[in-house]
Amino acid sequence: MSTAAKSALVFGIYLVALGVTLLTVPNVLLTLFAYPTTSEVWIRVAGMVIAILGYYYIEAARNELTSFFKASVRARPAVIVVFIAFVALGLAKPIVILFGAIDLLGAIWTGLALRSGQGA
């Protein structure tokens, strides 16, 4: 498995774990990050989408889908930009930037692997 694929696999596992947590026990995560608990279904819907996205990353890694890795490197930095905007606008607590940072670091790892020729 290439280094780029390994980075996608690790990120996919992270997303599946995050998604399953939000889908099954969202208030545990919300409490951990000092957000109010909720009984709304939307947090679970988000969890489902995140888990499915994680599955896509895992499958892309297993199949060495370099085009997917390249697309993720271009798209994933948007997460931190949007999360910083949410914080700046008072829509979210600064802790959400941590999730954007994880995305950015993962994109950098994948990008460096692709650049060094370890992506295919």
C-alpha positions as CSV (number, residue, x, y, z in Angstrom):
1,M,0.0,0.0,0.0
2,S,1.4,3.4,-1.0
3,T,2.0,6.1,1.6
4,A,-0.8,8.2,0.1
5,A,-3.1,5.2,0.4
6,K,-2.1,4.7,4.0
7,S,-2.9,8.3,4.7
8,A,-6.3,7.9,3.2
9,L,-6.9,4.7,5.1
10,V,-6.0,6.3,8.4
11,F,-8.2,9.3,7.6
12,G,-11.0,6.9,6.6
13,I,-10.8,5.0,9.9
14,Y,-10.9,8.3,11.8
15,L,-14.0,9.4,9.8
16,V,-15.8,6.1,10.4
17,A,-15.0,6.3,14.1
18,L,-16.2,9.9,14.3
19,G,-19.3,9.1,12.3
20,V,-20.3,6.0,14.2
21,T,-19.9,8.0,17.5
22,L,-22.1,10.8,16.2
23,L,-24.6,8.3,14.9
24,T,-24.8,6.2,18.0
25,V,-23.8,8.3,21.0
26,P,-23.6,11.9,19.8
27,N,-24.0,13.5,23.3
28,V,-20.8,11.8,24.5
29,L,-18.8,13.7,21.9
30,L,-20.8,16.9,22.3
31,T,-20.2,16.9,26.1
32,L,-16.5,16.1,25.6
33,F,-16.2,19.3,23.5
34,A,-18.4,21.4,25.7
35,Y,-21.4,21.6,23.4
36,P,-24.9,21.3,24.6
37,T,-26.4,17.8,24.3
38,T,-29.2,17.3,21.8
39,S,-32.0,15.0,20.9
40,E,-32.2,16.4,17.4
41,V,-31.8,13.8,14.6
42,W,-29.5,16.0,12.6
43,I,-26.3,15.2,14.5
44,R,-27.0,11.5,13.8
45,V,-27.6,12.3,10.1
46,A,-24.2,14.1,10.0
47,G,-22.7,11.0,11.7
48,M,-24.1,8.8,9.0
49,V,-22.7,11.0,6.3
50,I,-19.3,11.2,7.9
51,A,-19.1,7.4,8.4
52,I,-20.0,6.8,4.8
53,L,-17.4,9.3,3.7
54,G,-14.9,7.4,5.8
55,Y,-15.9,4.2,4.0
56,Y,-15.1,6.0,0.7
57,Y,-11.7,6.9,1.9
58,I,-11.0,3.3,3.1
59,E,-12.1,1.9,-0.3
60,A,-10.1,4.5,-2.2
61,A,-7.0,3.4,-0.1
62,R,-7.6,-0.3,-0.6
63,N,-7.9,0.3,-4.4
64,E,-5.0,2.9,-4.7
65,L,-7.3,5.5,-6.3
66,T,-4.7,8.2,-6.8
67,S,-7.2,10.5,-8.5
68,F,-9.3,10.4,-5.3
69,F,-6.2,11.2,-3.2
70,K,-5.5,14.2,-5.4
71,A,-9.1,15.4,-5.2
72,S,-9.0,15.1,-1.4
73,V,-5.8,17.1,-1.2
74,R,-7.5,19.9,-3.1
75,A,-10.8,19.8,-1.2
76,R,-9.9,19.1,2.4
77,P,-8.2,22.4,3.2
78,A,-11.6,24.0,2.8
79,V,-12.8,22.4,6.0
80,I,-10.5,24.4,8.2
81,V,-11.3,27.6,6.3
82,V,-15.0,27.1,6.8
83,F,-14.6,26.1,10.4
84,I,-12.5,29.2,11.1
85,A,-15.3,31.3,9.4
86,F,-17.9,29.6,11.7
87,V,-15.9,30.6,14.8
88,A,-15.3,34.1,13.5
89,L,-19.0,34.5,12.9
90,G,-19.8,33.3,16.3
91,L,-21.6,30.2,14.9
92,A,-19.2,27.6,16.6
93,K,-16.8,27.3,19.5
94,P,-13.1,27.4,18.6
95,I,-12.7,23.7,19.4
96,V,-14.2,22.9,16.0
97,I,-11.0,24.3,14.4
98,L,-9.4,21.1,15.8
99,F,-11.5,19.0,13.4
100,G,-10.4,21.3,10.5
101,A,-6.8,20.9,11.6
102,I,-7.1,17.1,11.5
103,D,-8.4,17.4,7.9
104,L,-5.6,19.8,6.9
105,L,-2.9,17.7,8.4
106,G,-4.3,14.6,6.7
107,A,-4.4,16.5,3.3
108,I,-0.8,17.6,3.8
109,W,0.3,14.0,4.6
110,T,-1.5,12.8,1.5
111,G,-0.1,15.6,-0.7
112,L,3.5,15.1,0.5
113,A,3.1,11.4,-0.3
114,L,1.8,12.1,-3.7
115,R,4.5,14.7,-4.4
116,S,7.3,12.3,-3.3
117,G,6.1,9.7,-5.7
118,Q,4.7,7.4,-3.0
119,G,1.1,8.0,-4.0
120,A,0.9,5.4,-6.8
